[in-house]
Amino acid sequence: MAAAIAATTQNTTEEQLENYLAAAEQAFSLWAATAPAVRADVLDAVGDALDAAADELIPVAMAETNLPEPRLRGELKRTSFQLRIFGELLRDGGFLDARIDHADPQWPMGAPRPDLRRTHIPLGPVLVFSASNFPFAFSTAGGDTASALAAGNPVIVKAHSGHLELSRLTGEVVAAALTAAGAPEGLFHVVFGTEAGRSVLLDPRVKAAGFTGSIPGGRALMDLAVSRSEPIPFYGELGSNNPVFVTEQAARERGAQIAAEFTGSFSLNAGQFCTKPGTLFIPRGSGLREQLADQQMPAGAPMLNERIQEGFAQVFEELAGHERVSVLAKGQEPLGQGPAPTLLVTGIEDLLRDPHVLQTECFGPSALVVEYDSEQQLVQAAKTFEGQLTATIQGEDDDEVAVLVAVLAQKAGRVLWNQWPTGVSVTYAQQHGGPYPATTAAGSTSVGTAAIERFQRPVAFQNFPQHLLPAELQEANPNSVPRLVDGKSIC
C-alpha cells in the first residue's frame, strides 16, 4: 500500500503519527529513486481517480464549505489538471536544471576547472497544511501536495478543520490511486488536529512545509519551522490586499466597465479569494465614484464557516468605523448570515496618514475605494504597501506609468495590466507569491510548474565515474533531459 488513511476524522494519535512518519521516511528513498517519467504516470493516475470520484466528493464539499456545485466542480478539475501538468514537467526533465562543466585545464580563472555536474534532488518528507477557501486545489490533493510528490517527496497533509470529512474522503481516493499505481508504501498520509500538525512540523524527519492561511497562523508555524535544531524551509502564503490603480485616462475611457468588473471581482465567491482586490484607487472627480455607487451589489452568500465570517465581521467593522471612512455602496445586511458585498470609501490623504490600518486585508465581500488627486500620488501610495500577491493597473497604453510599474514589481509577485487578479491560472509562467507578508518566501511560487523548485535542492558531483552519476548527468543522457553543457543549452 502507498498510504493508509484513517477511517475517522478524530485527532491523530501520537502512535499513528510515529507510524506515518516512519513510513514516510522509508518511502522517501524509494520514491526519490523512482524515474521522473514513472512518477508522472502515478500523478496522472491520482488525477484520474479524483475525476472519477467527483460525484462522491462534491456533495461533501458543498455541505462543509457552503460553496456552490459549479465552483467546486471547476476547482476539482483544476486540481486534477495540476497533477497532470506536473506529470508533463517530469517527462520533460527540464525541472532538474541539469548542468555539466567538463574538465578544462585551460580555464581562464587561472586554475584548471574540474569536471562538475549539477542537478536537483528531492528534500525528504513534506508537511502540507491545507487551506480553507480552496477545499480541493489548495487542500489534501492540492498544489503543494502535487508539487511535493512530483519533486520526489512523501507527503503528510494536515487536514483543515473547515472540511474534515472531505479531507478524509479525498485522502482515501489519493491513497487508493497511489497503491493501484504501484507507488511506495508510506508515501502519503492525512493527519487531523492542531497538535498533530505541530508535532509533524517539529519532527526531524520532515524536511519542508507548505501552508496557505492567515498571517498570524502562518507566522506562528514559520517561527516553529525555523526554531528547530535543523531549520527547514517553510513556504507560507499568508495574506494580501491586492491593490488596483486606475489611471485618469482609464477612468474617462472605461469608467463604467471598470466599476462593473471591479464589483464582480471583489465580491466573487463572497470575497474569499487570497487574490481579491481589496483596494481600488480612482481619480477624484472622474465620475468613477458615482459609477461605483450605482452598482447593484450581488446578493450575499454564506461564507466558508462561522470562524471565517466572525473574522470578516471584526475587520469590516474596524474599517467601516474608521473616522475617515464611509460607506459608498452596499447590499442588504452587510453583516448578515450571508454578508452582502459592501464598498467603503476614503481619500488618499487619509490612507497615507494611516496606511497600516486602512490596508488591512478584509477576507470577505468588502473593498475600500481610495480617491486621489494626481497620478503622482499613486506611486507614493504604492510604496506604503507591504508585500502583495498581486497588484493591478487599469490604464491606457499611452499612460506614463513606468515608475508605478517598477514600484509594484517590487511589492508584488504578479503585476496585472487591465485584467483582474481573481483567478490564478495554473501555467508554466505563473507566479503566486510575493514579499512578506504575502508569503514567507518571495523567491517561490505555490501555483504553476515552478512550484516544484520549493521541494528539491541542488547538488553537484565532482569528478565522478559515469555509472555513479544520475542519468541526467551522464554523457549518454538516456532520458534526453535538457541540459546546460559547458555553458551552452543543449536539448
Order of alpha helices (4+ residues) and beta strands (2+ residues): alpha-alpha-alpha-alpha-beta-beta-beta-alpha-beta-alpha-beta-alpha-beta-alpha-beta-beta-alpha-beta-alpha-alpha-beta-beta-alpha-alpha-beta-alpha-beta-alpha-beta-beta-beta-beta
